[in-house]
Amino acid sequence: MLKLEMRPQASRLWTYASPVLALVFTVLLGVLLFMALGKDPVRGLQMFFWEPIKSGYALGELMVKATPLLVIALGLSVCFRSNVWNIGAEGQFVIGAVCAAGVALLAGKDTGRWIVLAVLLAGVLGGMLWAGITALLRDRFNASEILVSLMLVYVADMVLSYLVYGPWKDPAGFNFPQSKTFEAVTQIPRLMSGSRVSVGLLLALVGAGLLWVFLFRTRAGFAQQVGGLAPAAARYAGFSSRKALWVALLTSGGAAGLAGALEVAGPIGQLTPYVPAGYGFAAIIVAFVGRLHPAGMVLSAVLMSMFYIGGELAQSRLGLPKSITGVFQGLLLFCLLACDTLVAYRLRWVAAKKGGL
């Protein structure tokens, strides 16, 4: 019989092999799911794993989806490594988009290209402000950052709805709940003509590099992680756990707000009720599948964006519900949690005892 036996120390091999095994199990479960729904499993998997990469245009769209996921995940990794559980990045993403849109709507025909920097900065500050509420309540009143950040997501959605149905509603928009289209001068520069990929992708990759340097090559990064994982040891070493809390939440909030700004001033080009696309929640999976490491999160962001695009294609071409995207995201997360058991435990064959009750 098989028995789980605790390892003397965590397995370095399974730390990195576990996400790969989880992806394999996700694919196998996806095959069973497509069969249960009466769909060709080969065709279904093709929607998720081939169509998003089969052409240059498809790869461009893949990068468009991966950019906000990576940017948010990078910020969340700082939180999670500091033992601060920011679950409300979706709300910070929305408020960042709202603040960026507010600046973009101020642009006129004669506004210079400098407005792009102002739009991005407004998004970052908006996300930091929203995350700062969570930090303040946790710091001053010891409120749970999990509950506070999550509940603020719904407040952010209400703020967005109020604006697009009210004062920011486009009077020439045929009564649709959306702002007017932003001036062309506010649009995030694109990397190449014929593609929607913007400089946001470069910002995300540069951010991944800077995060690696911060976490693994600076004293501040070391203090950040120790301050969250071992507050007593951090105090003994002269590190501040309060500072770790504020740095973690403001960094993750700023990253989520930047992603919101890149989204509304990039592919969307206006503020709509559909800005909340679940990126903030999906980025949590991206962070953990990527092992909270910048390089790993780059790969997991691409994988998660394949799920987004594959879900949209499966909806339009196979007649599957829109929720298929969330199903695959959930399968990947639960498979990862199951496979992570092998990091701390190993399977051993144990001979069954004879004659026992």
SETORBA-955186 format. One record per atom (N, C-alpha, C): x, y, z; residue in one letter. Coordinates in steps of 0.2 Angstrom, whole numbers, plus 5000, padded with zeros to 4 digits. Layout:
// residues N
XYZa/...
// end
This chain:
// residues 357
500449945000m/500050005000m/500450065000m/500250124998l/500550184997l/500450225004l/501050255006k/500950295012k/501350355011k/501050415014l/501450475014l/501850485020l/502550495019e/503050505024e/503350565023e/503350605029m/503650675029m/504450665028m/504650715023r/505350715022r/505750755027r/506350735028p/506750775033p/506850845031p/506750865025q/506750935023q/506450935016q/506150995015a/505751005008a/506150985002a/505850954998s/506150934991s/506250994987s/506851004985r/507051064980r/506751044973r/506850974971l/506650954965l/505850964964l/505450944969w/504750944968w/504451014969w/504951064972t/504751134972t/504551154965t/505051134961y/504951164954y/504551114949y/504551044951a/504250994947a/503450994948a/503251014954s/502551014956s/502151054951s/502351114949p/501851154944p/501851114938p/502351084936v/502351054929v/501850994930v/501950954935l/501450894936l/500750924937l/500650974940a/499951004941a/499651024934a/500151054930l/499851064923l/499651004919l/500050944920v/499850884917v/499250864919v/499150864926f/498450844929f/497850884926f/498050954926t/497550994923t/497350974916t/497750964912v/497650944905v/497250874905v/497450824909l/497050764909l/496350774912l/496250814917l/495550834919l/495150874914l/495550914910g/495250954905g/494950904899g/495350854898v/495050804893v/494450764895v/494450744902l/493850714905l/493250764905l/493350834906l/492850884906l/492550894899l/492950894894f/492750904887f/492350844885f/492550784887m/492150724885m/491450724889m/491450744895a/490850744899a/490350794896a/490650844893l/490150894889l/490050884882l/490250824880g/490150804873g/490550834868g/491050864870k/491550894865k/492150854863k/492450864857d/493050834855d/493550854860d/493850814864p/494450834869p/495050864865p/495150834859v/495750864855v/495650934853v/495050944850r/494851004848r/494851054854r/494551034860g/494551074865g/495251094868g/495751054868l/496351064870l/496751114865l/496551104859q/496851144854q/496651214855q/496051234857m/495851304859m/496251334864m/496451294869f/496851324875f/497651324873f/497851274870f/498551264870f/498951274863f/498551274858w/498751284851w/498551354848w/497951364848e/497651424845e/498051494847e/498151494854p/498451564856p/499151574854p/499451524851i/500151534849i/500351514842i/499851504838k/499951474831k/500151524826k/500051594828s/500251644823s/500551704827s/500851754823g/501151804826g/500651854829g/500051854826y/499451894829y/499251864835y/499151794835a/498951764841a/499451774847a/500051764846l/500551784851l/500551854854l/500351894849g/500351964852g/499751974856g/499151944855e/498551944859e/498751904866e/499151854865l/499351814871l/499751864876l/500251904873m/500551954877m/500152004880m/499652024876v/499152074879v/498852054885v/498651994885k/498351964891k/498851944897k/499451924895a/499951914900a/500151974904a/500152034900t/500452094903t/500152104910t/499552124911p/499252134917p/499252084922p/499252024920l/499351964925l/500051964928l/500551974924l/501251974926l/501352034931l/501152094929v/501252154933v/500952144940v/500252124940i/499952114947i/500252054951i/500452004947a/500751944951a/501451964954a/501852014951l/502452034953l/502352074960l/501852114960g/501752154966g/501452104972g/501052054970l/500752014975l/501351964978l/501851944974s/502351904976s/502751944982s/502752004982v/503052044988v/502652034994v/502052034993c/501552024999c/501651955001c/501551904997f/501551834999f/502151815003f/502751845000r/503351825003r/503451865010r/503051915011s/503151945017s/502551925022s/502251875020n/501651845024n/501151895025n/500951935020v/500451985020v/499951955014v/499351945016w/498851915011w/498451965008w/498651995003n/498252044999n/497852004994n/497151994995i/496751954991i/496352004987i/496452074988g/496052124984g/496352154979g/496852124975a/497152154970a/496752174964a/496152144964e/495652154958e/495352224960e/495252244966g/494952314968g/495452364966g/496152354968q/496652394967q/496752404959q/496652354955f/496652364948f/496152404946f/495552394948v/494952444946v/495052514948v/495252524954i/495352594956i/495952624952i/496452584951g/497052614946g/496752634940g/496352594937a/496052604930a/495552674931a/495252674936v/494752734937v/495252804937v/495752794941c/496152854942c/496552874936c/496752824932a/497052834926a/496552864921a/495952834921a/495452864916a/495252934918a/495252954924g/495153024926g/495653074923g/496253054923v/496753094920v/496753094913v/496553034910a/496553034902a/495953074900a/495453074904l/494853114901l/494953194901l/495553214905l/495653284905l/496053304899l/496253254895a/496653274889a/496253304884a/496553354880g/496253384875g/496653374868g/496353414863k/496753404856k/497453434857k/497553474861d/498253504861d/498753474867d/498453424870t/498853394875t/499453364872t/500053364876g/500653334873g/500653254876g/501153224873r/501253154875r/501453144882r/501653194886w/501853184893w/501253154897w/500653164894i/500053144898i/500053064899i/500453034895v/500452954896v/500752944902v/501252974904l/501652964911l/501152984916l/500753044915a/500353064921a/499753004922a/499552974916v/499052924916v/499252864920v/499852844919l/500152784922l/500352804930l/500552864931l/500652884938l/500052884942l/499552904939a/498852914942a/498652834944a/498752794939g/498552724941g/498952694946g/499552704947v/499952684952v/499752704959v/499652774959l/499452804965l/498752784967l/498252774963g/497652754964g/497652684967g/498052634965g/498152564967g/498452574974g/498952614975m/499252624982m/498752644987m/498352694985l/497852724990l/497452674992l/497152624987w/496652574989w/496952524993w/497652504992a/497952454996a/498152485003a/498252555003g/498452585009g/497852585014g/497252585012i/496652575017i/496752505020i/496952455017t/497052395020t/497652395025t/498152425023a/498752425027a/498552465033a/498252525033l/498052565039l/497652525044l/497152495041l/496652455046l/497052395049l/497452365045r/497852305048r/498352335053r/498752395052d/499252415056d/498952445062d/498352485062r/498152525068r/497652475072r/497252435068f/496752405072f/496752325071f/497352305068n/497452225068n/496852195064n/496552225059a/496052195055a/496352155050a/495952095048s/496252045044s/496252075037s/496952075034e/497052105027e/496652065022e/496552005024i/496151955019i/495451985018i/495151995023l/494452015023l/494352085020l/494752135023v/494752205021v/494852215014v/495452185011s/495652195004s/495052155000s/494852105002l/494252074998l/493652114997l/493452135003m/492852175003m/492952244999m/493552264999l/493652334995l/493552324988l/493652254986v/493552244978v/492852264976v/492352244981y/491652264979y/491452334979y/491852374984v/491752444984v/492052474978v/492652454976a/492952474970a/492452464964a/492152414963d/491652394958d/491052444958d/490852464964m/490352514965m/490552584963m/491152604964v/491452664962v/491452664955v/491652614951l/491752614944l/491052614941l/490552584944s/489852584941s/489552654942s/489652684948y/489352754948y/489652794943y/490352794942l/490652844937l/490352834930l/490352764928v/490152754921v/489452754919v/489052754925y/488352764924y/488052834926y/488552874928g/488452934931g/488852994928g/489253024932p/489553084929p/490053074923p/490353014923w/490853004917w/490552974911w/489852964911k/489552934906k/489552974899k/489752944894d/489852984887d/489153004885d/489053074885p/488353094882p/488253074875p/488753064871a/488653044864a/488752964863a/488652924869g/488752854869g/488152814868g/487552844865f/486952804864f/486752774871f/486852804876n/486652784883n/486952714885n/487552704882f/487952644885f/488352674891f/488452624896p/488752644902p/489552644901p/489752694898q/490452704897q/490752774896q/491352784897s/491552854896s/491752864889s/491852924887k/492052934880k/492752904879k/492852894872t/493452864870t/494052914872t/494552894875f/495152934876f/495452964870f/495753024871e/496153054865e/496653004863e/496853004857a/497452964855a/498052974858a/498153044860v/498753064864v/498853024870v/498352994873t/498352964880t/498552894879t/498552864873q/498552794872q/499352774873q/499352714877i/500052684878i/500352664872i/500952684871p/501352674864p/501352594863p/501252574857r/501252504855r/501952484852r/502152424853l/502852404851l/502952394844l/502352384840m/502352374833m/501752384830m/501752404824s/501052414820s/500752354819s/500052354819g/499652294818g/499652244823g/499852264829s/499852224835s/499552274841s/499252244846r/499052284852r/499552274857r/500052244856v/500552234862v/500852304863v/500852334869s/501152394871s/501752394875s/502052454876v/502652454880v/502552424887v/501852414889g/501752384895g/502052314896g/502152284891l/502552214891l/503252224893l/503552284890l/504252294892l/504252314900l/503752354902l/503752374909l/503752314913l/503352264911a/503252204915a/503852164916a/504252154910l/504852124910l/505352154914l/505452224914v/505852264917v/505752254925v/505052254926g/504852244933g/505052184936g/505052124932a/505252064934a/505952064936a/506352094932g/507052094933g/507252134940g/506852194940l/507052234946l/506752194953l/506252164952l/506052124958l/506552074960l/506852034955w/507351984957w/507952014960w/508152074958v/508652114961v/508452134968v/507852154969f/507652184976f/507652124981f/507352064979l/507152014983l/507851974985l/508251964980f/508851914981f/509551954981f/509552014980r/510152044980r/510252114984r/509752124988t/509752184992t/509552175000t/509852215004r/509652205011r/508952215012r/508652265009a/507952285010a/507552225008a/507652195002g/507252135001g/507252085006g/507852065008f/507952015014f/507552035020f/507652105022a/507252125028a/506452125026a/506252135020q/505552125019q/505252055020q/505652005018q/505451935019q/505451915026q/506051935029v/506051915036v/505551945041v/505452015039g/504952045043g/504252015043g/504051985037g/503451955037g/503451885040g/503951845038l/503951775040l/504151765048l/504551805050a/504751795057a/504851865061a/504251895063p/504251965066p/504751975072p/504751915076a/505151925082a/505951925080a/506151885075a/506851885073a/506951945069a/506451975065a/506552035062a/506652095067a/506352095072r/506452145077r/507152145081r/507352075082y/507952065085y/508552095080y/508452085074a/508952105069a/508852175067a/508352215070g/508252285068g/507852295063g/507452245060f/506952255054f/506352275057f/505952315054s/505252335056s/504752295052s/504352255056s/503752215053s/503252265051s/503152325054r/502652375051r/502852395045r/503552415044k/503752435037k/503652385032k/503752315034a/503652265029a/502952265027a/502452275031l/501752275030l/501552325025l/501852385026w/501652445022w/501952435015w/502652415015v/502952415009v/502652355004v/502452305008a/502152245004a/501452275001a/501052305005l/500352325002l/500452374997l/500852424999l/500852484994l/501252464987l/501652414988t/502052394981t/501552354977t/501152304981s/500652264977s/500052304974s/499852354978g/499352404976g/499552444970g/500152474970g/500452514965g/500452474959g/500752404959a/500752364953a/500052354950a/499652334954a/498952324952a/498652384949a/498752444952g/498552504949g/498852524942g/499452504942l/499852514935l/499552464930l/499352404932a/499052364927a/498352384925a/498052414929g/497352444927g/497452504923g/497952544924a/498052604919a/498352574912a/498752524912l/498952504906l/498352474902l/497852444906e/497252414902e/496852464899e/496652514903v/496152564901v/496452614895v/497052624896a/497452674891a/497752634886a/497652564886g/497952524881g/497452494876g/497352424878p/496852394873p/496152414874p/495852444880i/495152464880i/495052534877i/495452584880g/495452644877g/494852694880g/494552664885q/494052704888q/493852664895q/493452694899l/493252664905l/492552634904l/492452574906t/491852534905t/491752494911t/491152464912p/490952424918p/491352354917p/491652344911y/491952274910y/492652274911y/492952334914v/493652334916v/493852274921v/493452264926p/493552204930p/493552144927p/494052114925a/494152054921a/494351994925a/494452004931g/494651944935g/495451934936g/495751984933y/496551984933y/496851984940y/496552024944g/496752024951g/496751954955g/496251924953f/496151854956f/496551804953f/496551804946a/496951754942a/497751764944a/497951824945a/498651844947a/498851804953a/498451794958i/498551754964i/498851684961i/498451654957i/498651584954i/499351594950i/499451644947v/500051654943v/500651664948v/500551694953a/501051704958a/501251634961a/500751594963f/500951534966f/501151484961f/500851474955v/501151434950v/501851454949v/502051514948g/502751534947g/503151534953g/502951504959r/503351494965r/503551564967r/503251614966l/503351684969l/504051704967l/504251674961h/504951694958h/504851734952h/505151784951p/505051824944p/505051784938p/505551744937a/505551704931a/505051654930a/504851624936g/504251574936g/503651614934g/503551674937m/502951714936m/502851734929m/503351744925v/503351764918v/503051704914v/503251644916l/503051584912l/502251574914l/502151574921s/501451564923s/500951614920s/501151674919a/500751724917a/500551714909a/501051684906v/500851664899v/500451604899v/500551554903l/500051504904l/499351524906l/499251564910m/498651594912m/498251634907m/498651674903s/498351704897s/498151654892s/498451604891m/498251554887m/497551524889m/497451514895f/496751494898f/496251554896f/496451614897y/495951664895y/495751664888y/496251664884i/496051664876i/495751594875i/495951544877g/495651474876g/494951474878g/494851504884g/494151504886g/493651544881g/493951604879e/493551644874e/493451604867e/493951574865l/493851534859l/493451474860l/493451434865a/492951384867a/492251404867a/492151464870q/491551494870q/491251504863q/491651534859s/491351554852s/491351504847s/491851454848r/491851404842r/491651334845r/491551324851l/491351254853l/490651264857l/490451324858g/489851334862g/489851324869g/490451324872l/490451314879l/490351374883l/490151374889p/490051434893p/490651474895p/490551534896k/491151584897k/491551554904k/491151524908s/491451504914s/492051444913s/492151424907i/492651374906i/493351394908i/493451464907t/494051494909t/494151484916t/493751504920g/493751494927g/493851424930g/493551384926v/493551304928v/494351284927v/494651304921f/495351284920f/495751314925f/495651384927q/496051414932q/496051374939q/495451364940g/495251324947g/495651254947g/495551224941l/495851154941l/496651164942l/496951214939l/497651214939l/497851234947l/497451274950l/497651294957l/497551234961l/496951194961f/496851134965f/497351084964f/497551074957c/498051024956c/498751044959c/498851104959l/499551134962l/499551114969l/498951134972l/498951124980l/499051044981l/498751004977a/498850934978a/499550914977a/499850934971c/500450914970c/501050944975c/500850994978d/501351024982d/501450984989d/500950934990t/501050884995t/501750854994t/501950844988l/502550804987l/503250844989l/503150904990v/503650954992v/503850934999v/503450925004a/503550905011a/503450835012a/503150795008y/503050725009y/503250685003y/503450615004r/503550574999r/503150514999r/503050474994l/502650414993l/503050354994l/502850314999r/503250255000r/502850194999r/503050134997w/502750074997w/502850045003w/502250025007v/502349995013v/501949925013v/502249875015a/501949805014a/501349805020a/500749785017a/500149775022a/500349725027a/500149735033k/500249685039k/499649635038k/499949575039k/499449515038k/499249495045k/498549475045g/498249455052g/498049505056g/498149565054g/497949625059g/497249635057g/496949675062l/496249695061l/496149755057l/
// end
